[in-house]
């Protein structure tokens, strides 16, 4: 796996985390949480990518079969 593959996996993990954060905030708004709770959620976000996310992405990539490269 080369650096481009790792970058793609890291970006996919970040996108997934951002979607989960957005869904959690939308649920908080729908359930009527107080203004203070919503402000706290926005001001203290969970990091989109953690070391565990990167390790999981590396494990998935390592288990995946190699794909053929385009001819140069």
C-alpha positions in Angstrom: 0.0 0.0 0.0 1.4 3.4 -0.9 0.9 6.8 0.6 -2.0 7.6 -1.7 -3.9 4.6 -0.5 -3.3 5.5 3.1 -4.4 9.1 2.4 -7.6 7.9 0.8 -8.4 5.6 3.8 -7.6 8.4 6.3 -9.9 10.8 4.4 -12.7 8.2 4.3 -12.3 7.8 8.1 -12.5 11.5 8.6 -15.6 11.9 6.4 -17.3 9.1 8.3 -16.5 10.8 11.7 -17.7 14.1 10.4 -21.0 12.5 9.3 -21.4 10.9 12.7 -20.8 14.2 14.4 -23.3 15.9 12.2 -25.9 13.2 12.9 -25.3 13.5 16.6 -25.8 17.2 16.5 -29.0 16.9 14.4 -30.3 14.4 17.0 -29.5 16.8 19.8 -31.4 19.6 18.1 -34.4 17.3 17.4 -34.5 16.1 21.0 -34.6 19.7 22.3 -31.4 19.8 24.2 -30.7 23.1 25.9 -28.7 25.9 24.2 -25.8 25.3 26.6 -25.4 21.7 25.6 -25.5 22.5 21.9 -22.9 25.3 22.3 -20.7 22.9 24.3 -21.0 20.3 21.5 -19.9 22.9 18.9 -17.1 24.4 20.9 -15.5 21.2 22.1 -15.7 18.8 19.1 -14.3 15.2 19.2 -11.3 14.9 16.9 -12.4 13.6 13.5 -9.5 11.2 13.2 -8.0 9.4 16.1 -5.0 7.1 16.3 -7.5 4.2 16.5 -9.1 5.3 13.3 -5.8 5.3 11.5 -4.8 1.9 12.9 -8.2 0.5 11.8 -7.7 2.0 8.3 -4.2 0.5 8.1 -5.6 -2.9 9.2 -8.3 -2.8 6.5 -5.9 -1.8 3.9 -3.4 -4.5 4.9 -6.1 -7.1 4.6 -7.3 -5.9 1.2 -6.1 -7.7 -1.9 -3.8 -5.5 -4.0 -5.4 -4.0 -7.0 -3.8 -3.9 -10.4 -2.0 -0.7 -11.3 -2.6 1.1 -14.6 0.0 0.7 -17.2 2.3 3.7 -17.4 
